[in-house]
């Protein structure tokens, strides 16, 4: 019991640091934002995103039996890396495979309509700020948990290493969604995902937001030719706007095809020739 409590300590410290990073990024982007949005858009975005975060965590706590920690505890002695001793080499390999797996999942979320209907909730915000890292549909997060559970079973790593990787991912999600810029950001983006790169991923244009899928390392987008460097003119989805938590939840069940069909059903007046 004491050993388990001792092991939990580093994970709690990492999570605490990630939350402190979130607070620091919110302060920085308020003092010196890269891009200025209206107070109304900023306020609605922050309230909606944080409300979504609270709701999602209540729901996902109920589903703790499928959590990554539980699965990793059960299957850490199986999988690809289970035969390697617990050392820095294993940690690096595990992290590289984890980051690649999340990259692949992100690509799938944009490619397949069933996954996109939930993931588009994340892209629906008209503002781009640190709290956007909370803007996910609960089904999107649940499907991702199932996917990550499968990954953990296949890779075979200690539960606490999984928590550490999750916390690093959380920090980078906060970081690359933040509405900030800094010296040498473009140079740093050659190696890791920065706000400079991820802003493109939130462009209104599909030709632009279907890019820069990386979470931590910039290498995967280079390797698979999905990297784009540009400043998007508009942020969010062009057709649909969700301005509060309930609209955000039901947005997943309204597809672009539904809207096009609805428009086709609406009679259009003819212009007079005179």
C-alpha positions as CSV (number, residue, x, y, z in Angstrom):
1,X,0.0,0.0,0.0
2,X,2.8,2.4,0.9
3,X,4.6,1.5,-2.4
4,X,1.5,2.2,-4.4
5,X,1.1,5.6,-2.6
6,X,4.7,6.4,-3.3
7,X,4.3,5.5,-7.0
8,X,1.2,7.7,-7.2
9,X,3.2,10.8,-6.0
10,X,5.1,11.5,-9.2
11,X,1.9,11.2,-11.3
12,X,0.1,13.6,-9.0
13,X,3.0,16.0,-9.2
14,X,3.0,15.8,-13.0
15,X,-0.7,16.4,-13.2
16,X,-0.4,19.4,-10.8
17,X,2.3,20.9,-12.9
18,X,0.1,20.5,-16.0
19,X,-2.7,22.4,-14.3
20,X,-0.3,25.1,-13.2
21,X,0.9,25.4,-16.8
22,X,-2.7,25.8,-17.9
23,X,-3.2,28.7,-15.4
24,X,0.1,30.3,-16.5
25,X,-0.8,30.1,-20.2
26,X,-4.3,31.6,-19.5
27,X,-2.6,34.5,-17.7
28,X,0.0,35.0,-20.5
29,X,-2.6,35.0,-23.3
30,X,-4.7,37.5,-21.4
31,X,-1.8,39.9,-21.0
32,X,-0.3,39.5,-24.4
33,X,-2.5,37.5,-26.8
34,X,-1.3,36.6,-30.3
35,X,-4.7,37.2,-31.9
36,X,-7.4,39.4,-30.4
37,X,-11.0,38.1,-30.4
38,X,-14.0,40.0,-29.1
39,X,-14.7,39.9,-25.4
40,X,-18.0,38.1,-26.1
41,X,-16.3,35.4,-28.1
42,X,-13.5,35.0,-25.6
43,X,-16.0,34.8,-22.6
44,X,-18.3,32.3,-24.3
45,X,-15.4,30.2,-25.4
46,X,-13.9,30.0,-21.9
47,X,-17.2,29.3,-20.2
48,X,-18.3,26.7,-22.7
49,X,-14.9,24.9,-22.8
50,X,-14.5,24.7,-19.0
51,X,-18.1,23.6,-18.5
52,X,-17.6,20.9,-21.1
53,X,-14.4,19.8,-19.2
54,X,-16.3,19.5,-15.9
55,X,-19.2,17.5,-17.5
56,X,-16.8,15.2,-19.4
57,X,-14.9,14.4,-16.2
58,X,-18.0,13.6,-14.2
59,X,-19.1,11.2,-17.0
60,X,-15.7,9.6,-17.5
61,X,-15.2,9.0,-13.8
62,X,-18.3,6.7,-13.9
63,X,-16.5,4.8,-16.7
64,X,-13.3,4.4,-14.7
65,X,-13.4,0.6,-15.2
66,X,-12.2,1.2,-18.8
67,X,-9.5,3.7,-17.7
68,X,-6.0,3.5,-19.0
69,X,-4.6,3.0,-15.5
70,X,-6.8,0.0,-14.8
71,X,-6.0,-1.6,-18.2
72,X,-2.3,-0.9,-17.8
73,X,-2.2,-2.5,-14.4
74,X,-3.8,-5.7,-15.8
75,X,-1.7,-6.0,-19.0
76,X,1.7,-4.4,-18.2
77,X,3.3,-7.9,-18.3
78,X,2.1,-8.4,-21.9
79,X,2.7,-6.6,-25.1
80,X,5.5,-5.4,-27.3
81,X,7.7,-3.7,-24.7
82,X,6.8,-5.9,-21.7
83,X,10.1,-7.9,-22.0
84,X,12.2,-4.8,-21.7
85,X,13.4,-3.7,-18.2
86,X,11.9,-0.6,-16.8
87,X,14.6,1.9,-17.9
88,X,15.0,5.1,-20.0
89,X,15.3,3.2,-23.2
90,X,11.9,1.6,-22.7
91,X,10.4,5.0,-21.7
92,X,11.6,6.6,-24.9
93,X,10.3,3.8,-27.1
94,X,7.0,3.8,-25.3
95,X,6.6,7.6,-25.7
96,X,7.5,7.5,-29.4
97,X,4.9,4.7,-30.0
98,X,2.4,6.5,-27.9
99,X,2.8,9.8,-29.7
100,X,2.6,8.0,-33.1
101,X,-0.5,6.2,-32.0
102,X,-2.2,9.5,-31.0
103,X,-1.1,11.1,-34.3
104,X,-2.8,8.2,-36.2
105,X,-6.0,8.5,-34.1
106,X,-6.1,12.2,-34.8
107,X,-5.8,11.5,-38.6
108,X,-8.6,9.0,-38.4
109,X,-10.8,11.5,-36.6
110,X,-10.6,13.8,-39.6
111,X,-10.8,11.1,-42.2
112,X,-13.8,9.0,-41.1
113,X,-17.2,10.7,-40.9
114,X,-18.4,8.7,-37.8
115,X,-15.3,9.9,-35.8
116,X,-15.4,13.5,-37.3
117,X,-19.0,14.0,-36.1
118,X,-17.7,14.0,-32.5
119,X,-14.2,15.5,-33.1
120,X,-15.7,18.5,-35.0
121,X,-17.0,19.7,-31.6
122,X,-13.3,20.5,-30.8
123,X,-13.0,22.5,-34.0
124,X,-16.3,24.4,-33.6
125,X,-14.8,27.2,-31.4
126,X,-14.5,30.6,-33.0
127,X,-11.8,31.5,-30.5
128,X,-8.4,29.8,-30.1
129,X,-7.1,29.7,-26.5
130,X,-5.8,27.5,-23.8
131,X,-9.3,26.4,-22.7
132,X,-9.8,25.0,-26.3
133,X,-7.8,22.0,-24.9
134,X,-11.0,21.2,-22.9
135,X,-13.4,21.5,-25.8
136,X,-14.1,17.8,-26.6
137,X,-17.3,15.9,-26.9
138,X,-17.7,13.2,-24.2
139,X,-18.1,10.5,-26.9
140,X,-14.9,11.7,-28.6
141,X,-13.0,11.2,-25.3
142,X,-14.6,7.9,-24.6
143,X,-13.7,6.5,-28.0
144,X,-10.2,7.8,-27.5
145,X,-10.0,6.0,-24.2
146,X,-11.0,2.7,-25.8
147,X,-8.3,3.3,-28.5
148,X,-5.7,4.1,-25.9
149,X,-6.6,1.0,-23.9
150,X,-6.0,-1.2,-26.9
151,X,-2.7,0.6,-27.4
152,X,-1.7,0.0,-23.8
153,X,-2.5,-3.7,-24.1
154,X,-0.5,-4.0,-27.3
155,X,2.6,-2.1,-26.0
156,X,2.7,-3.5,-22.4
157,X,4.0,-0.7,-20.2
158,X,3.7,0.2,-16.5
159,X,0.5,2.0,-15.4
160,X,2.5,4.9,-14.0
161,X,4.4,5.4,-17.2
162,X,1.0,5.6,-19.0
163,X,-0.1,8.3,-16.5
164,X,3.2,10.2,-17.1
165,X,2.7,10.1,-20.9
166,X,-0.9,11.2,-20.5
167,X,0.2,14.1,-18.4
168,X,2.8,15.2,-21.0
169,X,0.1,15.0,-23.7
170,X,-2.2,17.1,-21.5
171,X,0.5,19.8,-21.1
172,X,1.1,20.0,-24.8
173,X,-2.6,20.2,-25.6
174,X,-2.8,23.2,-23.3
175,X,0.4,24.7,-24.8
176,X,-0.3,24.4,-28.5
177,X,-3.9,25.7,-28.1
178,X,-2.7,28.8,-26.3
179,X,-3.3,32.2,-27.9
180,X,0.4,33.2,-27.6
181,X,3.5,33.6,-29.6
182,X,7.2,33.9,-28.5
183,X,10.7,34.4,-29.9
184,X,12.0,31.5,-32.0
185,X,8.6,29.8,-32.0
186,X,8.9,28.9,-35.7
187,X,12.3,27.3,-35.1
188,X,11.0,25.3,-32.1
189,X,8.1,24.0,-34.3
190,X,10.6,22.0,-36.3
191,X,10.8,19.7,-33.3
192,X,7.6,20.0,-31.3
193,X,4.0,21.1,-31.9
194,X,3.6,24.8,-31.1
195,X,0.7,27.3,-31.3
196,X,2.2,28.5,-34.6
197,X,1.6,25.0,-36.1
198,X,-1.6,24.1,-34.4
199,X,-3.5,27.3,-35.3
200,X,-3.5,26.0,-38.9
201,X,-5.2,22.9,-37.7
202,X,-8.1,25.0,-36.4
203,X,-8.6,26.8,-39.7
204,X,-12.2,27.1,-41.0
205,X,-11.0,25.7,-44.4
206,X,-10.9,21.9,-44.5
207,X,-7.9,22.0,-46.9
208,X,-6.0,23.7,-44.0
209,X,-7.4,22.0,-40.9
210,X,-6.7,18.6,-42.3
211,X,-3.0,19.0,-41.4
212,X,-0.6,19.3,-38.4
213,X,-2.1,16.3,-36.5
214,X,0.8,15.9,-34.1
215,X,0.3,16.3,-30.4
216,X,3.9,16.5,-29.0
217,X,6.5,15.7,-31.7
218,X,6.5,17.6,-35.1
219,X,8.3,14.6,-36.7
220,X,5.2,12.6,-37.7
221,X,3.6,15.4,-39.8
222,X,6.9,15.7,-41.6
223,X,7.2,12.0,-42.1
224,X,3.7,11.5,-43.4
225,X,3.6,14.8,-45.4
226,X,0.7,16.3,-43.3
227,X,2.5,19.5,-42.2
228,X,1.4,22.9,-43.3
229,X,2.7,26.3,-42.2
230,X,0.3,29.2,-42.7
231,X,-1.7,31.7,-40.8
232,X,-5.5,30.8,-41.1
233,X,-7.8,33.7,-41.9
234,X,-10.7,32.3,-39.8
235,X,-10.9,29.9,-36.9
236,X,-13.7,27.3,-36.3
237,X,-16.4,25.7,-38.4
238,X,-18.0,27.7,-41.2
239,X,-21.5,26.2,-41.3
240,X,-22.4,25.5,-37.6
241,X,-21.8,27.6,-34.5
242,X,-22.1,26.2,-30.9
243,X,-22.2,28.9,-28.3
244,X,-22.9,27.0,-25.1
245,X,-22.4,23.5,-23.6
246,X,-25.7,22.0,-24.6
247,X,-25.3,23.2,-28.2
248,X,-21.8,21.8,-28.2
249,X,-23.1,18.4,-27.0
250,X,-25.8,18.1,-29.7
251,X,-23.6,19.5,-32.4
252,X,-22.2,15.9,-32.8
253,X,-25.5,14.7,-34.0
254,X,-25.9,17.4,-36.7
255,X,-23.8,16.6,-39.8
256,X,-23.0,18.9,-42.7
257,X,-25.1,16.5,-44.9
258,X,-28.1,17.1,-42.6
259,X,-27.8,20.9,-43.0
260,X,-27.4,20.6,-46.8
261,X,-30.6,18.5,-47.0
262,X,-32.4,21.0,-44.8
263,X,-31.3,23.9,-47.1
264,X,-32.6,21.9,-50.1
265,X,-36.0,21.6,-48.5
266,X,-36.3,25.3,-47.9
267,X,-38.1,27.0,-50.9
268,X,-36.0,29.6,-52.7
269,X,-37.6,32.6,-54.2
270,X,-37.0,33.5,-57.8
271,X,-35.7,36.9,-58.7
272,X,-38.0,39.0,-60.8
273,X,-36.7,39.6,-64.4
274,X,-38.2,43.1,-64.2
